[in-house]
Amino acid sequence: MEASLHPATIARLLIPPRALEGCLYAYLWRDLSAAAAQGFELSQAQCQSWFPATPLCGLSWSLSGRVRRLGPSGEPGDWLPAGVLGGPRGGPHRFQSTPDGRAFMAAIRPEALQAMTGLDIGALKDRLVPLSEIGDPDWHALDAAMQAARDEHEARRTLEVFLLPRWRAVRERVLADDHVPHGYAGWMQRLALRAIAAGHGRSVRQAERRIKQWSGQSLRALRLVSRAEAAFQDVRRLDEDEGAVIWSALAQEHGYADQAHLCRETRRLSGFSPEELRRRVAADEAFWAYRVWV
């Protein structure tokens, strides 16, 4: 397989500090240069990265190398700036890195980003924009400092020093209490409760407007991604335990109408059927983000 797993690449999921709970969801670190340093040559397919739909926003910096987005059929787009902001994604995205690529990524909750920057999250949906489009010179300075970071540890410290005072200034407005739910399902429920309780006028329609303002997506779209995440986690657990995946039973357990419904939703969110996605996550280098996320 052209994109088979490579022993020398590095992919890590890192947990943010408690002080940034409710703001940052996770860090991702990807290092392809480690393979070149050991004398390995990666194929173009092994330098790709597949990401599914997500309700989260993303901050991403290339510390070395370059990255470009690939189209639905693999057609290459322009090289991206070293520092980019991505909005929530309604479908899968694929990227191509140069073999010397090292990237630090932070998954950030959209309502936290909106509170700290005033950005229109809905306008960011399915977009990647240079960090220079945030009209605050402090964020431009952060972008320069992150690009100058020597490794994932320095990048992490730089981002946390920047975000901590800004998050403290808005935290009480975003979080009603100290409970920070884990997983998409808990986060979505908390967002809905906050929308119902916010301000005057507590109709369902007004609550849904608030949810879309804070997250950039409808409550229905958030529920679809939440259900898909739960189903994917069950598949990964079964794989780790060497258990058999019965797709019809999995569909029923997670509230899909039937197995065909599960297949349609999985393909819409990831680009693949459930079984093909399962196979690629297990054996394809480009699906490293799926492997570290669960």
PAKEMI-341806 format. One record per residue (C-alpha): residue in three letters; z, x, y. Coordinates in steps of 0.05 Angstrom, whole numbers, padded with zeros to 5 digits. Layout:
! residues N
{atom ALA,{Z,X,Y}},
...
***
This chain:
! residues 294
{atom MET,{00000,00000,00000}},
{atom GLU,{-00021,00029,00067}},
{atom ALA,{00043,00007,00100}},
{atom SER,{00091,00021,00043}},
{atom LEU,{00162,00040,00059}},
{atom HIS,{00171,00111,00085}},
{atom PRO,{00235,00150,00070}},
{atom ALA,{00235,00190,00136}},
{atom THR,{00231,00135,00188}},
{atom ILE,{00294,00109,00221}},
{atom ALA,{00312,00037,00237}},
{atom ARG,{00381,00014,00256}},
{atom LEU,{00417,-00049,00280}},
{atom LEU,{00475,-00033,00327}},
{atom ILE,{00529,-00081,00349}},
{atom PRO,{00546,-00084,00423}},
{atom PRO,{00619,-00077,00447}},
{atom ARG,{00665,-00138,00451}},
{atom ALA,{00663,-00134,00526}},
{atom LEU,{00590,-00154,00524}},
{atom GLU,{00597,-00210,00473}},
{atom GLY,{00560,-00272,00497}},
{atom CYS,{00511,-00227,00535}},
{atom LEU,{00481,-00178,00486}},
{atom TYR,{00465,-00201,00415}},
{atom ALA,{00447,-00134,00383}},
{atom TYR,{00413,-00067,00394}},
{atom LEU,{00354,-00041,00353}},
{atom TRP,{00335,00032,00346}},
{atom ARG,{00268,00053,00317}},
{atom ASP,{00250,00127,00308}},
{atom LEU,{00183,00146,00278}},
{atom SER,{00186,00217,00305}},
{atom ALA,{00236,00235,00251}},
{atom ALA,{00180,00231,00200}},
{atom ALA,{00134,00278,00239}},
{atom ALA,{00192,00327,00248}},
{atom GLN,{00197,00331,00172}},
{atom GLY,{00122,00343,00165}},
{atom PHE,{00102,00273,00144}},
{atom GLU,{00041,00237,00170}},
{atom LEU,{00048,00162,00180}},
{atom SER,{-00011,00115,00173}},
{atom GLN,{-00029,00068,00230}},
{atom ALA,{-00001,00010,00190}},
{atom GLN,{00065,00046,00180}},
{atom CYS,{00070,00054,00256}},
{atom GLN,{00066,-00021,00266}},
{atom SER,{00124,-00069,00277}},
{atom TRP,{00125,-00143,00261}},
{atom PHE,{00174,-00189,00297}},
{atom PRO,{00184,-00264,00284}},
{atom ALA,{00195,-00320,00334}},
{atom THR,{00262,-00314,00369}},
{atom PRO,{00302,-00353,00421}},
{atom LEU,{00328,-00287,00449}},
{atom CYS,{00301,-00245,00506}},
{atom GLY,{00290,-00170,00497}},
{atom LEU,{00297,-00106,00537}},
{atom SER,{00258,-00049,00507}},
{atom TRP,{00248,00024,00526}},
{atom SER,{00203,00077,00495}},
{atom LEU,{00241,00142,00499}},
{atom SER,{00180,00178,00471}},
{atom GLY,{00111,00157,00449}},
{atom ARG,{00074,00094,00470}},
{atom VAL,{00071,00022,00446}},
{atom ARG,{00018,-00032,00451}},
{atom ARG,{00016,-00104,00429}},
{atom LEU,{-00035,-00124,00376}},
{atom GLY,{-00072,-00190,00376}},
{atom PRO,{-00072,-00242,00320}},
{atom SER,{-00127,-00204,00282}},
{atom GLY,{-00099,-00136,00297}},
{atom GLU,{-00141,-00122,00359}},
{atom PRO,{-00106,-00072,00404}},
{atom GLY,{-00082,-00090,00473}},
{atom ASP,{-00067,-00043,00531}},
{atom TRP,{-00010,00007,00526}},
{atom LEU,{00054,-00023,00552}},
{atom PRO,{00099,00007,00605}},
{atom ALA,{00156,00048,00578}},
{atom GLY,{00206,-00005,00599}},
{atom VAL,{00191,-00079,00588}},
{atom LEU,{00226,-00146,00589}},
{atom GLY,{00206,-00197,00537}},
{atom GLY,{00221,-00271,00539}},
{atom PRO,{00234,-00318,00480}},
{atom ARG,{00178,-00319,00429}},
{atom GLY,{00150,-00382,00398}},
{atom GLY,{00112,-00345,00344}},
{atom PRO,{00104,-00276,00312}},
{atom HIS,{00086,-00214,00351}},
{atom ARG,{00059,-00148,00324}},
{atom PHE,{00062,-00080,00358}},
{atom GLN,{00031,-00011,00347}},
{atom SER,{00068,00053,00363}},
{atom THR,{00044,00124,00366}},
{atom PRO,{00074,00168,00310}},
{atom ASP,{00121,00202,00359}},
{atom GLY,{00151,00136,00380}},
{atom ARG,{00226,00126,00393}},
{atom ALA,{00247,00059,00420}},
{atom PHE,{00313,00029,00441}},
{atom MET,{00315,-00047,00444}},
{atom ALA,{00369,-00096,00465}},
{atom ALA,{00367,-00169,00445}},
{atom ILE,{00399,-00208,00502}},
{atom ARG,{00418,-00281,00506}},
{atom PRO,{00371,-00317,00554}},
{atom GLU,{00426,-00355,00591}},
{atom ALA,{00463,-00289,00604}},
{atom LEU,{00399,-00257,00630}},
{atom GLN,{00385,-00317,00674}},
{atom ALA,{00455,-00316,00703}},
{atom MET,{00452,-00242,00719}},
{atom THR,{00382,-00240,00748}},
{atom GLY,{00362,-00311,00769}},
{atom LEU,{00297,-00304,00730}},
{atom ASP,{00260,-00365,00705}},
{atom ILE,{00267,-00357,00630}},
{atom GLY,{00215,-00410,00615}},
{atom ALA,{00163,-00369,00654}},
{atom LEU,{00179,-00309,00610}},
{atom LYS,{00165,-00346,00544}},
{atom ASP,{00118,-00306,00500}},
{atom ARG,{00108,-00254,00555}},
{atom LEU,{00122,-00180,00563}},
{atom VAL,{00131,-00158,00635}},
{atom PRO,{00148,-00090,00666}},
{atom LEU,{00220,-00085,00688}},
{atom SER,{00193,-00072,00758}},
{atom GLU,{00180,-00147,00761}},
{atom ILE,{00255,-00159,00766}},
{atom GLY,{00262,-00159,00842}},
{atom ASP,{00326,-00119,00843}},
{atom PRO,{00324,-00044,00857}},
{atom ASP,{00385,-00034,00813}},
{atom TRP,{00345,-00057,00753}},
{atom HIS,{00289,-00009,00773}},
{atom ALA,{00340,00048,00774}},
{atom LEU,{00365,00026,00705}},
{atom ASP,{00294,00028,00679}},
{atom ALA,{00285,00100,00703}},
{atom ALA,{00353,00121,00674}},
{atom MET,{00338,00090,00606}},
{atom GLN,{00270,00123,00602}},
{atom ALA,{00304,00190,00616}},
{atom ALA,{00356,00180,00560}},
{atom ARG,{00354,00233,00507}},
{atom ASP,{00373,00190,00447}},
{atom GLU,{00399,00122,00425}},
{atom HIS,{00471,00140,00442}},
{atom GLU,{00456,00159,00515}},
{atom ALA,{00411,00097,00522}},
{atom ARG,{00466,00053,00496}},
{atom ARG,{00518,00082,00543}},
{atom THR,{00471,00077,00603}},
{atom LEU,{00456,00003,00589}},
{atom GLU,{00528,-00016,00578}},
{atom VAL,{00553,00018,00642}},
{atom PHE,{00500,-00021,00679}},
{atom LEU,{00511,-00089,00647}},
{atom LEU,{00587,-00092,00642}},
{atom PRO,{00603,-00106,00716}},
{atom ARG,{00544,-00155,00722}},
{atom TRP,{00565,-00192,00660}},
{atom ARG,{00638,-00196,00682}},
{atom ALA,{00615,-00228,00747}},
{atom VAL,{00580,-00286,00712}},
{atom ARG,{00616,-00290,00645}},
{atom GLU,{00662,-00349,00662}},
{atom ARG,{00602,-00388,00687}},
{atom VAL,{00564,-00376,00622}},
{atom LEU,{00621,-00381,00571}},
{atom ALA,{00672,-00436,00574}},
{atom ASP,{00722,-00398,00531}},
{atom ASP,{00730,-00333,00492}},
{atom HIS,{00697,-00360,00429}},
{atom VAL,{00629,-00328,00419}},
{atom PRO,{00592,-00358,00359}},
{atom HIS,{00551,-00314,00313}},
{atom GLY,{00481,-00330,00290}},
{atom TYR,{00429,-00375,00322}},
{atom ALA,{00461,-00439,00297}},
{atom GLY,{00529,-00427,00329}},
{atom TRP,{00497,-00402,00393}},
{atom MET,{00452,-00463,00397}},
{atom GLN,{00510,-00511,00387}},
{atom ARG,{00551,-00477,00441}},
{atom LEU,{00491,-00480,00489}},
{atom ALA,{00484,-00555,00476}},
{atom LEU,{00558,-00568,00488}},
{atom ARG,{00556,-00529,00553}},
{atom ALA,{00495,-00568,00575}},
{atom ILE,{00529,-00635,00561}},
{atom ALA,{00592,-00614,00598}},
{atom ALA,{00558,-00582,00658}},
{atom GLY,{00562,-00617,00726}},
{atom HIS,{00548,-00691,00737}},
{atom GLY,{00501,-00733,00698}},
{atom ARG,{00511,-00723,00624}},
{atom SER,{00452,-00760,00595}},
{atom VAL,{00415,-00730,00536}},
{atom ARG,{00353,-00718,00579}},
{atom GLN,{00393,-00681,00632}},
{atom ALA,{00428,-00638,00579}},
{atom GLU,{00361,-00620,00549}},
{atom ARG,{00335,-00600,00618}},
{atom ARG,{00394,-00552,00626}},
{atom ILE,{00383,-00523,00557}},
{atom LYS,{00310,-00509,00574}},
{atom GLN,{00329,-00479,00641}},
{atom TRP,{00379,-00431,00608}},
{atom SER,{00340,-00414,00545}},
{atom GLY,{00267,-00425,00563}},
{atom GLN,{00258,-00471,00503}},
{atom SER,{00273,-00542,00482}},
{atom LEU,{00332,-00559,00437}},
{atom ARG,{00283,-00578,00383}},
{atom ALA,{00250,-00509,00385}},
{atom LEU,{00318,-00476,00381}},
{atom ARG,{00336,-00518,00320}},
{atom LEU,{00273,-00498,00284}},
{atom VAL,{00287,-00424,00293}},
{atom SER,{00360,-00433,00274}},
{atom ARG,{00341,-00468,00209}},
{atom ALA,{00290,-00415,00193}},
{atom GLU,{00341,-00359,00205}},
{atom ALA,{00391,-00392,00157}},
{atom ALA,{00338,-00400,00103}},
{atom PHE,{00315,-00327,00111}},
{atom GLN,{00387,-00303,00105}},
{atom ASP,{00394,-00341,00039}},
{atom VAL,{00330,-00309,00013}},
{atom ARG,{00355,-00240,00031}},
{atom ARG,{00422,-00253,-00004}},
{atom LEU,{00386,-00276,-00066}},
{atom ASP,{00342,-00214,-00065}},
{atom GLU,{00403,-00169,-00059}},
{atom ASP,{00437,-00204,-00117}},
{atom GLU,{00372,-00203,-00157}},
{atom GLY,{00372,-00279,-00159}},
{atom ALA,{00311,-00324,-00166}},
{atom VAL,{00287,-00360,-00104}},
{atom ILE,{00268,-00432,-00118}},
{atom TRP,{00230,-00451,-00056}},
{atom SER,{00235,-00526,-00067}},
{atom ALA,{00311,-00522,-00073}},
{atom LEU,{00316,-00476,-00012}},
{atom ALA,{00274,-00526,00028}},
{atom GLN,{00319,-00583,00009}},
{atom GLU,{00383,-00544,00023}},
{atom HIS,{00361,-00528,00094}},
{atom GLY,{00336,-00596,00114}},
{atom TYR,{00260,-00587,00106}},
{atom ALA,{00222,-00648,00083}},
{atom ASP,{00194,-00610,00023}},
{atom GLN,{00169,-00541,00002}},
{atom ALA,{00104,-00551,00040}},
{atom HIS,{00143,-00564,00104}},
{atom LEU,{00182,-00500,00093}},
{atom CYS,{00117,-00462,00083}},
{atom ARG,{00086,-00490,00147}},
{atom GLU,{00147,-00473,00190}},
{atom THR,{00154,-00403,00160}},
{atom ARG,{00081,-00388,00174}},
{atom ARG,{00086,-00414,00245}},
{atom LEU,{00147,-00372,00261}},
{atom SER,{00129,-00308,00222}},
{atom GLY,{00055,-00312,00208}},
{atom PHE,{00064,-00312,00132}},
{atom SER,{00081,-00358,00075}},
{atom PRO,{00153,-00352,00050}},
{atom GLU,{00134,-00313,-00012}},
{atom GLU,{00087,-00266,00025}},
{atom LEU,{00140,-00254,00078}},
{atom ARG,{00192,-00240,00025}},
{atom ARG,{00145,-00189,-00008}},
{atom ARG,{00128,-00154,00058}},
{atom VAL,{00200,-00149,00080}},
{atom ALA,{00217,-00115,00015}},
{atom ALA,{00158,-00067,00012}},
{atom ASP,{00124,-00060,00080}},
{atom GLU,{00146,-00008,00130}},
{atom ALA,{00123,-00050,00189}},
{atom PHE,{00175,-00104,00172}},
{atom TRP,{00234,-00058,00186}},
{atom ALA,{00263,-00106,00238}},
{atom TYR,{00271,-00161,00186}},
{atom ARG,{00307,-00113,00139}},
{atom VAL,{00359,-00089,00189}},
{atom TRP,{00370,-00157,00222}},
{atom VAL,{00405,-00189,00162}},
***
